[in-house]
Amino acid sequence: MSHWTDERVVARLTETFARHEHEADPEVARRIALATQPARRRPWPPVAAAAAAMVLVAGLATYAVHATGSNPEPSNRPPTVDRTSTANATNRDRALAEAVRVLETIPVPPGSTKVDSAPTRSLSHLRVIDGYVDLSLKQTNWWEVPLSYGDLVTWYDTHSPANTDSAFMGPGSTSPEPVGDLMWETHETSEAYSSPAVVVSYARLDDDTTAIRTDVTLAARYDRTAETLVPSTVTSVDITKSAIDGPSRAPVTATVTDPKLLARITSAFNDLNGAMAHTSPPACGSPSGLVFVYAVTFHWPRHTLEVDPGAALCGIGRGLSLDGSALPESLENDDTLDAALQAALGPS
């Protein structure tokens, strides 16, 4: 085997990068290069690190372009990070790493044997979806457990935070169902992703053996990319205030040009978090009382950014359109922006 010097590595990576440069995202490559350098005992020359990062990004782009078909529930194999994903790559990476980590912490009874696929058809799909879920981030294991399904439920009652009442038919039941689901949330908090949920689904195989499926689900937040931010050169903001519940009343509209009000609005808007990039959105309940939402349009030289009010009942997932083209990201509203917009409108 020939010895690979730094110079040969640089030459080979630079050559490979040249073939794939048109597919790569330089900004993503820069972040990957910076992230990889500190972990090496013998750092590569900067050109090598950057080239390696660009080749990695190009490869991911190529995978995204050539992948075909869709699977509503991907396998438990950790997915390749896809640059075309509408969730920010960094948040998505963090969410994926957390899902992989939590999967390995799910307790299983002693003597359980991990298997490569669902031992029974009833465990071939995710049976419970709770909260924000991006199915492409879901992580799954299957096991065969040397316990009856009743003993399995008892074991999880004492070895996990699961509320095992869900395994019983209803109040007064003395034994669990032969097929059921247990779940709990980890309550881990992150600005990058939702709190992971754990689902343990089980099904009887025979009198003394039960199959289980363990899943971790969560969703990553959209990133606040440059396109989703507004500059300090905003010249005006159009605001439309509408009621989403309570007595019907006509929308209130106004155009704001006062520099102090513009600064407050743009600052509050730029501080919004990205919304959760989910494939299975949670239910959006109706608010109580009279509640208002705000549609906003920012104007600055040669550009316009439109921000919709979000979901009709609760204002989450505010969509964005830059210069008439919809952006893939959406934002999570907060009271600070609403207060700034209301202050700009005055009594209404």
N, C-alpha and C positions, 0 to 999 in steps of 0.2 A: 504494500500500500504506500503510495507516495505521500510525502510530507507536505501539508498545505500551509504555506507561509501566509502572513498577513497580506503580502503583495498579491499572491495568487488568489486569495479570497476576494480582495478588492476587484481584481481584474474579472473574475468569474461573475461576481454579483453585478458589477457595472455592465457587463455584456448582457446578462439576463435582464437587468432593468431596462436597457436600451430597447429590447424587444417588446417590453410590456409597458413602457412609459405612458403610452396613450391611455392605458386603462387605470392608471393610478391616481390617487388623490394626494397631492403633496402635503396638505395640512395633516391628514391622518398619518401619513408616513413620518412626518416630523415628530408627531406625538409618540408614535411607536418607537422611533429611534431613540428619543430621549428617555423613554420608559425602560428600554432594554439595557442602556449603557451601565447604570450603577450596579446591576446585579452580576456583572462579569468580573472575575478576578483579574483578567488581563483584557482591558477594554480594546475593542476593535478600533481601528482608525475611524474618524468621523465619517469618511466617505463610505466605508464598509457598513457601518451601522445604518446610515441613511439609505444606502442601496438595498440592504437586506429588508429594511422596513418597506421600501417602495415595492420590492418584489412581492412581499407578503400581501400588501394592499392590492397589488395588481392581480395576484392569484385569487384573492377574495372576490374582486370585481369579476374576474373571468368565471368563477363558480356561479355568481349570481346571474350572469348573462346566459350561461348554458344550462342551468338547472331548469327542468321542465316538470309540469304537473304539480299537483298540490295534494297534501294529506292533511285532513282536518285535525288529526292528532299525530304529530310526528313521533318517532321512536324515542326511546329513552337515551339514545346516544347524544352526548352534548352537541348541539348544533354549531355549524360553522358560523362565525360572525359575518353577517352579510351587510356590506356597505350600503346596499339599496334599502335596508330596513329603515322604516320611518322613525324608529326610536334611535336616539343618539348612541353611537357605537360604545362610548365609554360607559354610559348608564347601562346599556345592554350587556356589556362585558361584566360589569359588577353584579347585575342581576343574575346572569348565568352562573357566575362563580358562587354566589350565595345559594342558588338552587342546588348546585352540585354538593356544596358543603352540607346543607341541611339534610339532603337525601341520606348522606352517610351517618347522620346522627339519629335517624328514626329507629327507635328500639324495635327489635324483633325477638321472639322467644328463643331461648337456648335450643340448639339442635336444628334450627331452621336451615334450609338449603336454598341458596339463590339459584334461580333458573333463568334461562335466556328469554323466555316468552311466556305469555299467559297460560297457566296450566288448565284453565277452563274459559269458555267463551265469555262468561259473565264478567271476567276481569280483563277483557281485551281492550277496553276503552276507559277513559277517565269517567267515573261515575258521579262525582260531585264537583260542582264549580261554585266557588264562594269568593266574593270580592273581585278585585281586579285580576284577570288571568290573561296572559299571553301564551297560547298553547305551544308556540315555538320555543318557549323557555322551559316548558314542563320537563321534569326529570322523573324517571320511573324505574322501579325495581319490582321483580316478582319473586315470591318465596313459596316453598312448601313447608308447612309447619307441623311438627308431630304432636298436634293437640286437636281435640274436638273443637268445633266452632264455639261451643259454650265455654270451654276452658280458655279458648283464645280471647274471647271478649272479657272474661274475668281477668286474664293476664294484663290486657291493655288498661283495664280499669285501675290496676294498681301500679302500672309501670309507665303511664303516659298521662298527659293532661286531657285526654279525650273524654268527652261526655258520652259514656257508653249507653245512655238511655236511647240513643238513636238506633241501637241494634235490636231493640225490642218493639213488638208490634204496637204497643200502646200501654197506657196506665193499667196496672194489674197483671201484665204479662210476667210470667215467671221464668221464661227462657228466651234467649235471643233468636232471631230469625237465622236460618242456615246461610243466607246471603245478606250481607249488610255493609254498612260504611261507618267508619269512625273518623273524626277529624278534629284538628285544633290549629290555632294560629301560633306562630312563634313569637309574635309581638316584637320582632326585631324592627328597628326603625332606621330608615335611610332616606336621604334626599334623592337617591338614584332609582329606587324601586319601591314597590308596595311590600307590606309585611307578608312574608311567605306563609302559605297555608299548607298544612300536611293532611293528606287523605290516606287512610288505611282501609282499603276495601277487601272483603274476605268472602270466600265461598267454600262450602263443604265439599271435600273430595271423597272421604269415606268416614267411618265412625271415629277414627283416630287421627285423621289428617285433614288439614284445612289449607287452602291456598290463599295467599294474600298478595295484594298489589299495593305498593307504597308510592305515593306521588307527592311532589312538591310543586306548587304553582305560585306564580307571582307575575308582576308586569313591571317593565322599566318605564321611567319617565322620558318623554320627549326632551331632547336637548334644546336649550335656547341658542340656536345657531345665529349667525350674523344676520341672516334674512329675517329672523323673527324679532329683531331689536330695532328701535327707532333712534335716530341720531339727535343730537342737541340742536340741529338746524331745522327742526320741525317748525313750520310757519303757521299751521292752523290744525285744529282738530274738530271734526264734526261728531256730534254726540246725538244719539237717539235713545231716549229713555222710554221703556215700555213696561206695563204691568203684566205679570204672568199669572197672577191669581187675585182673587178679591174682585171688588166692583170694577166693571169695565170702564176704562178711560182712555182717551186718545193719547198716542205717543207724543212726547215732548222732544223737540229738536232744537239744536243750537250749534253755532260755529264759534269756537274759542280761538282768540288770537292774542290774548294777554300773555306776555312772556312769563310772568310768575306762575300763572295757572298752567301754561304749557309745560313748564319745567316740572311742576308737581305731578301732572298727569303722565308725562313721559317717564319720569323716574319710577312712579308706581307701576307702570306697565312693564318696564324693563326688569323689574324685580319679581314679576310673576314666575311661578314654577311652570315647567312643562307639564302637561297633563299625562296621565298614565296611558301608555300605548298598549291597549288591550284588544284581544280578539273576542272576548266575552264580557261585554260591559255589564256592570252591576245595575240593578234597578234604580231608577231615579224617582223618588217619591215626591209627591206634591207638597210644597211648603205651606205653612199655615199663615193666614193673614194676607195682607197686601204686600207683595214683594215685587221689586223692580229689577230689570236687567238693562244693560247698556250696550248698544252697538256703537263702535267707535271707528272713525277713519282718520288716520294721520296723513298729513300732507307735508312734504318737503321737496326741495328742488328736484324735478324729474322723477319723483317717486310718490306712490300712494300705498299705504298699508291699511287694509280693511280688517277689522276684528269683529266677528259676529258675537251675539250674546251668549252662545253656548246652548246646551240642551234646553228644550222648551220649559221643563219643569224645575230644573235646579241650576241652570247656568254653568254646568261643567263642560269641559271640552270645547273651549272657544276656538273656532276655526279662524285661519288667517289667509288673506289673499294679498299678494304683493304685485302691484301694477296689473291687476286683473287676473293673475294666475294663482290658483289655490296652492298653498304650501302644504307639505305632508304633516307638519307639526300642528299640534293644538296646545292650548294653554289652560291652566287651572286658575280660575278667578279667585280674587280675595277681596276682603272688605276695604283694604287700603286704596285700591284702584277705584272701587265704587264710591268711596268717600270723596276722592279727588274729583271724580266726574260730577258727583252731586254738588260739590262746592262750586264747580265751574258753572253749573246750570243755575244755581241759586234756587230760591223758593219755587217749587213747581208741584 
